[in-house]
Amino acid sequence: MNSTITKAKRYIALDELRGLLLISMMGYHLAWIAGDTFYNSHAALIEGLPLLWQEVTASGFIMLSGFCLRFSKNPYKRGLVVFLTGLMITAVTLIATPQLPIIFGIFTFMGSAMLISTPLLDQFEDSPGFSFAYCLGIFLLTHKMYCGYIGVGDFKFAMPHEFYANWVTTYLGFPFDDFLSLDYFPIFPHILVFWAGCFLYNLIINSSVMSRLEAPHCKFLEVLGKNSLIVYLVHFPIILALMLNEIPFPRYKKTVQTILYAP
């Protein structure tokens, strides 16, 4: 079974990819601050290519986390630590910067996804190629679910308003009307991207691709990727402080996009 093949080695290219995604994330944050400082507007960053930049970076982090789940010696412990980190960030922002709360952010989601997915690891071995594509396809159809609809382009279908009811539905992916969070990653549909990473692992674990991932390419990116959690926790309060004076906060599900995400 593929699940028995978790090699005790470091795939350096994965650290480098994580480091590259971290740079992309910080670049987007700086672009947001620049828009706020020089143009007093963030409109250009929540549409078109800038929005695609943000979404691809966030999805890259999530998929990479799912891919690497097998490499954790104790995924339950890892998931719990990440989840509790998310709760800590929520508590700190609610106390220190209540105008910039982070509720159900990336750490809360990532920890939840690890805890939910760990007992299902053997299931990710079934038809990994098809399942990988299926998860991404359903994600694309549902990635605006928090806005009240599913679908793309001219094919959009409104979700029942009753679904958007309370804190539980908000955690799952249906935020109630007055919910506000600077960083919002609900379970659905983002767990589909996490699962796509799990399926991708099983798709390529026995292929020659894995041996290529062992080769180093950029020491800086490798170091950055290995310490991504620390880097994020250091850079986060700086970005938060820069945002305090100017950023407007209308209701999340109407206009505010997720602008903070992490490995």
DADA-V835222 format. One record per pair of residues at least 4 apart in sequence whose ideal C-beta (glycine too) atoms are under 7 Angstrom apart, sorted by sequence separation. I is the first residue (numbers start at 0). J is the second residue. D is the distance in Angstrom with one decimal. If there is no record, write none. Layout:
<<I | J | D> <I | J | D>>
//
This chain:
<<11 | 15 | 6.3> <12 | 16 | 6.3> <13 | 17 | 6.5> <14 | 18 | 6.4> <15 | 19 | 6.4> <16 | 20 | 6.4> <17 | 21 | 6.4> <18 | 22 | 6.7> <19 | 23 | 6.5> <20 | 24 | 6.3> <21 | 25 | 6.5> <22 | 26 | 6.1> <23 | 27 | 6.6> <24 | 28 | 6.6> <25 | 29 | 6.4> <26 | 30 | 6.4> <27 | 31 | 6.5> <28 | 32 | 6.6> <29 | 33 | 6.2> <30 | 34 | 6.4> <31 | 35 | 6.5> <32 | 36 | 6.0> <33 | 37 | 5.8> <34 | 38 | 5.2> <35 | 39 | 6.7> <41 | 45 | 6.3> <46 | 50 | 5.3> <48 | 52 | 6.3> <49 | 53 | 6.7> <50 | 54 | 6.3> <51 | 55 | 5.9> <52 | 56 | 6.4> <53 | 57 | 6.3> <54 | 58 | 6.0> <55 | 59 | 6.1> <56 | 60 | 6.8> <57 | 61 | 6.6> <58 | 62 | 6.0> <59 | 63 | 6.1> <60 | 64 | 6.4> <61 | 65 | 6.7> <62 | 66 | 6.3> <63 | 67 | 6.2> <73 | 77 | 6.2> <74 | 78 | 5.9> <75 | 79 | 6.4> <76 | 80 | 6.3> <77 | 81 | 6.4> <78 | 82 | 6.1> <79 | 83 | 6.2> <80 | 84 | 6.4> <81 | 85 | 6.7> <82 | 86 | 6.8> <83 | 87 | 6.4> <84 | 88 | 6.6> <85 | 89 | 6.5> <86 | 90 | 6.4> <87 | 91 | 6.3> <88 | 92 | 6.3> <89 | 93 | 6.2> <90 | 94 | 6.4> <91 | 95 | 5.6> <92 | 96 | 5.2> <93 | 97 | 5.8> <103 | 107 | 5.3> <105 | 109 | 5.9> <106 | 110 | 6.2> <107 | 111 | 6.3> <108 | 112 | 6.1> <109 | 113 | 6.5> <110 | 114 | 6.4> <111 | 115 | 6.0> <112 | 116 | 5.8> <113 | 117 | 6.2> <116 | 120 | 7.0> <119 | 123 | 6.8> <123 | 127 | 6.8> <126 | 130 | 5.3> <127 | 131 | 5.9> <128 | 132 | 6.9> <129 | 133 | 6.0> <130 | 134 | 6.3> <131 | 135 | 6.8> <132 | 136 | 6.1> <133 | 137 | 6.4> <134 | 138 | 6.3> <135 | 139 | 6.5> <136 | 140 | 6.7> <137 | 141 | 6.0> <138 | 142 | 5.6> <150 | 154 | 4.6> <158 | 162 | 5.5> <164 | 168 | 4.8> <165 | 169 | 6.9> <166 | 170 | 6.4> <167 | 171 | 6.6> <169 | 173 | 6.6> <174 | 178 | 4.0> <185 | 189 | 6.7> <186 | 190 | 5.3> <189 | 193 | 6.7> <190 | 194 | 6.1> <191 | 195 | 6.4> <192 | 196 | 6.9> <193 | 197 | 6.9> <194 | 198 | 6.4> <195 | 199 | 6.2> <196 | 200 | 6.8> <198 | 202 | 6.2> <199 | 203 | 6.5> <200 | 204 | 5.7> <207 | 211 | 6.7> <208 | 212 | 6.7> <217 | 221 | 6.5> <218 | 222 | 6.3> <219 | 223 | 6.2> <220 | 224 | 6.0> <221 | 225 | 6.4> <222 | 226 | 6.4> <223 | 227 | 6.7> <226 | 230 | 5.6> <227 | 231 | 6.1> <228 | 232 | 6.4> <229 | 233 | 6.3> <230 | 234 | 6.1> <231 | 235 | 5.8> <234 | 238 | 6.1> <235 | 239 | 6.2> <236 | 240 | 6.1> <237 | 241 | 6.6> <238 | 242 | 6.4> <239 | 243 | 6.9> <242 | 246 | 4.7> <249 | 253 | 5.9> <251 | 255 | 4.7> <44 | 49 | 4.4> <45 | 50 | 5.6> <103 | 108 | 6.8> <125 | 130 | 6.8> <143 | 148 | 6.1> <144 | 149 | 5.6> <150 | 155 | 4.0> <163 | 168 | 6.1> <168 | 173 | 4.0> <169 | 174 | 4.4> <184 | 189 | 5.3> <203 | 208 | 4.6> <204 | 209 | 6.1> <249 | 254 | 4.8> <34 | 40 | 5.9> <35 | 41 | 6.4> <43 | 49 | 6.1> <68 | 74 | 5.7> <71 | 77 | 4.7> <143 | 149 | 7.0> <150 | 156 | 5.2> <162 | 168 | 6.1> <169 | 175 | 5.8> <203 | 209 | 6.4> <215 | 221 | 6.2> <249 | 255 | 6.1> <34 | 41 | 5.0> <92 | 99 | 6.0> <93 | 100 | 5.5> <148 | 155 | 4.8> <149 | 156 | 5.6> <168 | 175 | 6.9> <223 | 230 | 6.3> <248 | 255 | 6.4> <92 | 100 | 5.1> <141 | 149 | 4.8> <148 | 156 | 6.1> <34 | 43 | 6.5> <92 | 101 | 4.6> <140 | 149 | 5.8> <148 | 157 | 5.2> <149 | 158 | 6.5> <169 | 178 | 5.3> <31 | 41 | 6.0> <34 | 44 | 5.8> <140 | 150 | 6.2> <147 | 157 | 6.3> <148 | 158 | 6.0> <163 | 173 | 4.5> <165 | 175 | 6.0> <140 | 151 | 6.5> <147 | 158 | 5.6> <162 | 173 | 4.4> <163 | 174 | 6.1> <164 | 175 | 6.0> <89 | 101 | 5.7> <139 | 151 | 6.5> <163 | 175 | 5.4> <31 | 44 | 5.8> <88 | 101 | 5.4> <89 | 102 | 5.5> <163 | 176 | 6.8> <172 | 185 | 3.7> <30 | 44 | 6.1> <144 | 158 | 6.6> <171 | 185 | 6.0> <172 | 186 | 5.9> <89 | 104 | 7.0> <170 | 185 | 6.2> <171 | 186 | 5.2> <172 | 187 | 3.8> <88 | 104 | 6.2> <147 | 163 | 7.0> <169 | 185 | 6.9> <170 | 186 | 6.5> <171 | 187 | 5.9> <172 | 188 | 6.5> <88 | 106 | 6.1> <85 | 104 | 5.8> <85 | 106 | 3.2> <86 | 107 | 6.8> <84 | 106 | 4.7> <85 | 107 | 3.3> <27 | 52 | 6.0> <81 | 106 | 5.6> <82 | 107 | 6.2> <85 | 110 | 5.8> <27 | 53 | 5.4> <145 | 172 | 6.2> <81 | 109 | 5.1> <82 | 110 | 2.6> <144 | 172 | 5.4> <27 | 56 | 6.5> <81 | 110 | 3.7> <82 | 111 | 6.1> <145 | 174 | 5.6> <231 | 261 | 4.4> <79 | 110 | 6.7> <231 | 262 | 6.6> <24 | 56 | 5.4> <78 | 110 | 4.9> <81 | 113 | 6.5> <82 | 114 | 6.7> <23 | 56 | 4.5> <228 | 262 | 6.6> <78 | 113 | 3.0> <79 | 114 | 6.8> <227 | 262 | 4.1> <20 | 56 | 5.7> <77 | 113 | 6.0> <78 | 114 | 4.1> <20 | 59 | 4.9> <74 | 113 | 5.6> <75 | 114 | 6.6> <78 | 117 | 6.6> <20 | 60 | 5.5> <145 | 185 | 6.6> <75 | 117 | 5.7> <74 | 117 | 4.4> <144 | 187 | 6.7> <144 | 188 | 5.9> <64 | 109 | 5.7> <68 | 113 | 6.4> <17 | 63 | 6.1> <142 | 188 | 5.6> <16 | 63 | 6.4> <141 | 188 | 4.1> <68 | 116 | 6.3> <13 | 63 | 6.8> <138 | 188 | 5.0> <138 | 191 | 4.2> <13 | 67 | 6.5> <137 | 191 | 5.6> <138 | 192 | 5.6> <134 | 191 | 4.5> <134 | 194 | 5.0> <135 | 195 | 5.2> <134 | 195 | 4.1> <5 | 69 | 5.0> <131 | 195 | 5.2> <134 | 198 | 6.6> <5 | 70 | 6.3> <103 | 169 | 6.5> <103 | 170 | 5.6> <131 | 198 | 4.1> <130 | 198 | 4.6> <131 | 199 | 5.4> <183 | 251 | 6.1> <179 | 248 | 6.3> <127 | 198 | 4.4> <131 | 202 | 6.0> <179 | 250 | 6.7> <180 | 251 | 5.8> <179 | 251 | 5.4> <177 | 250 | 6.7> <178 | 251 | 5.8> <184 | 257 | 6.7> <123 | 197 | 4.2> <127 | 201 | 4.1> <128 | 202 | 5.5> <176 | 250 | 6.9> <178 | 252 | 6.9> <183 | 257 | 5.4> <111 | 186 | 6.1> <115 | 190 | 6.9> <123 | 198 | 5.4> <127 | 202 | 4.1> <182 | 257 | 5.9> <104 | 180 | 6.9> <108 | 184 | 3.8> <184 | 260 | 7.0> <103 | 180 | 6.2> <105 | 182 | 6.0> <108 | 185 | 7.0> <116 | 193 | 6.5> <124 | 201 | 5.1> <174 | 251 | 6.4> <181 | 258 | 6.9> <182 | 259 | 4.2> <102 | 180 | 4.4> <104 | 182 | 3.7> <108 | 186 | 6.8> <112 | 190 | 5.2> <116 | 194 | 6.7> <123 | 201 | 5.5> <174 | 252 | 5.2> <181 | 259 | 6.0> <182 | 260 | 6.7> <100 | 179 | 6.3> <101 | 180 | 6.0> <104 | 183 | 6.8> <105 | 184 | 4.9> <100 | 180 | 5.9> <101 | 181 | 5.3> <103 | 183 | 5.8> <104 | 184 | 6.2> <100 | 181 | 6.6> <101 | 182 | 4.6> <103 | 184 | 6.7> <108 | 189 | 5.9> <112 | 193 | 4.3> <116 | 197 | 6.2> <99 | 181 | 5.2> <103 | 185 | 6.0> <147 | 252 | 6.8> <146 | 252 | 5.6> <145 | 252 | 5.3> <2 | 120 | 5.9> <2 | 121 | 5.6> <2 | 124 | 6.3> <1 | 124 | 5.2> <0 | 124 | 6.6> <61 | 189 | 5.9> <65 | 193 | 4.0> <64 | 193 | 6.3> <65 | 194 | 6.2> <68 | 197 | 6.0> <62 | 192 | 5.2> <65 | 195 | 6.6> <66 | 196 | 4.0> <61 | 192 | 4.5> <62 | 193 | 7.0> <65 | 196 | 2.6> <69 | 200 | 5.6> <61 | 193 | 5.2> <64 | 196 | 6.5> <65 | 197 | 4.6> <62 | 195 | 5.6> <63 | 196 | 6.3> <66 | 199 | 5.4> <58 | 192 | 5.1> <62 | 196 | 3.9> <66 | 200 | 4.9> <99 | 239 | 6.1> <96 | 239 | 6.3> <99 | 242 | 6.5> <99 | 243 | 6.8> <96 | 243 | 6.7> <98 | 248 | 6.8> <105 | 260 | 4.6> <106 | 261 | 6.4> <105 | 261 | 4.7> <64 | 262 | 7.0> <10 | 209 | 7.0> <13 | 212 | 6.0> <1 | 201 | 5.0> <4 | 204 | 5.8> <12 | 212 | 4.1> <57 | 257 | 6.9> <60 | 260 | 6.2> <4 | 205 | 6.9> <15 | 216 | 5.8> <19 | 220 | 5.6> <60 | 261 | 6.8> <10 | 212 | 4.1> <11 | 213 | 6.2> <12 | 214 | 6.7> <15 | 217 | 5.6> <18 | 220 | 3.6> <21 | 223 | 5.7> <60 | 262 | 5.1> <1 | 204 | 5.5> <10 | 213 | 5.8> <11 | 214 | 6.8> <18 | 221 | 6.5> <21 | 224 | 6.9> <53 | 256 | 6.9> <57 | 260 | 4.2> <1 | 205 | 6.7> <11 | 215 | 4.7> <12 | 216 | 6.8> <8 | 213 | 6.5> <15 | 220 | 4.1> <18 | 223 | 3.4> <53 | 258 | 7.0> <15 | 221 | 5.3> <18 | 224 | 3.6> <21 | 227 | 5.2> <50 | 256 | 6.9> <14 | 221 | 4.8> <17 | 224 | 3.5> <16 | 224 | 6.9> <15 | 224 | 5.8> <18 | 227 | 7.0> <21 | 230 | 6.1> <25 | 234 | 6.1> <32 | 241 | 5.1> <11 | 221 | 5.6> <14 | 224 | 3.5> <17 | 227 | 5.3> <28 | 238 | 5.0> <35 | 245 | 4.7> <14 | 225 | 5.1> <35 | 246 | 6.1> <45 | 256 | 4.6> <31 | 258 | 5.7> <28 | 258 | 7.0> <24 | 260 | 6.2> <21 | 262 | 6.4> <20 | 262 | 6.9> <17 | 262 | 5.5>>
//
